[in-house]
Amino acid sequence: MKKTCYLNQHFIPCSEANISLFDQGLLRGYGVFDFLRTYNGHPFLLGDHLSHFRESTRIIGLDLTFSDDHIRRVVHQLIKKNDWRDGGIRLVLTGGPEGNFFILPEELPVFSESDYQKGVTVKTYNYQRPFPKVKSLNYFLPWTLRQKDIFKEMAEIIYTNKDKVLEGAQSNLFIFKEDTLITPKENVFPGATRNLILKLAGDYFKTEERKVFKKEITEAAEIFLTSTTKEVLPVTNWNNEKVGLGKIGERTRQIRTLFKEYVTKKTT
Ligand SMILES: Cc1ncc(COP(=O)(O)O)c(C=O)c1O
């Protein structure tokens, strides 16, 4: 089926969409995005993604002239037009007099069930994104790193800054130290999935948002990543070292179950 997208107030086939070569998102990377997903034809955490999108535009000084209500209606119409049951939806705003606002239905990257059962391997890289609270269009660092052999097989690249652990290149990070669930607070993007997990986990575990130090990784019993595409993804290998016992832990399993139950409750 031909996909339909929304570009500057019009619904059109994605294959027929075009934008100006003078778009500043294209020429200067001056633009922002957010990415949500649909489960069973329902947009998930749409309100949170909209407020993150608006906050990103505010921080970099872009003017999002459309109301949340308007964007909500467009997202619902796009889901209908594309019969978009389980997929991704990308919101993009670019800068300049010839800037653009578009919303795209997008296929989701797939993680296998074995990744969720066995856990994944990650590697760190010393870097802090210049505007941590913004999902900017600039992701060329992880794209470049992924071409290097040492990062090729990694499920995620984790940014660290000196002695601190920050976030994944496209995800947030949580560690369990005994029954306390901890996630970095400063200089990270406060992802919608991260914020939901903090809420859900709060009924069962002590939670802390604070600085996380590299040395705490060796003390962590369990580690997992969160994002719209990864959901709750256990990490069992960190820089070639086992995390805890080297297998997915019971607490992470419980967090994943809580997340899945919440998705089902909200989308059926
Ligand atoms: C840098 C960064 N941090 C965190 C996230 C996770 O955000 P969310 O849970 O809203 O998908 C993403 C997702 O794109 C990201 O790019």
PDBQT file of the ligand as one rigid body, heavy atoms in Angstrom, charges set to zero:
ROOT
HETATM    1  C1  LIG A 301      19.067  10.730  22.693  1.00  0.00    +0.000 C 
HETATM    2  C2  LIG A 301      17.816   9.983  23.031  1.00  0.00    +0.000 A 
HETATM    3  N1  LIG A 301      17.521   9.737  24.338  1.00  0.00    +0.000 NA
HETATM    4  C3  LIG A 301      16.401   9.045  24.677  1.00  0.00    +0.000 A 
HETATM    5  C4  LIG A 301      15.525   8.556  23.708  1.00  0.00    +0.000 A 
HETATM    6  C5  LIG A 301      14.285   7.792  24.115  1.00  0.00    +0.000 C 
HETATM    7  O1  LIG A 301      13.145   8.614  24.016  1.00  0.00    +0.000 OA
HETATM    8  P1  LIG A 301      11.665   8.011  23.911  1.00  0.00    +0.000 P 
HETATM    9  O2  LIG A 301      11.461   7.133  25.102  1.00  0.00    +0.000 OA
HETATM   10  O3  LIG A 301      10.791   9.229  23.937  1.00  0.00    +0.000 OA
HETATM   11  O4  LIG A 301      11.606   7.262  22.629  1.00  0.00    +0.000 OA
HETATM   12  C6  LIG A 301      15.806   8.794  22.359  1.00  0.00    +0.000 A 
HETATM   13  C7  LIG A 301      14.890   8.308  21.316  1.00  0.00    +0.000 C 
HETATM   14  O5  LIG A 301      14.957   8.721  20.170  1.00  0.00    +0.000 OA
HETATM   15  C8  LIG A 301      16.966   9.532  22.007  1.00  0.00    +0.000 A 
HETATM   16  O6  LIG A 301      17.265   9.780  20.718  1.00  0.00    +0.000 OA
ENDROOT
TORSDOF 0
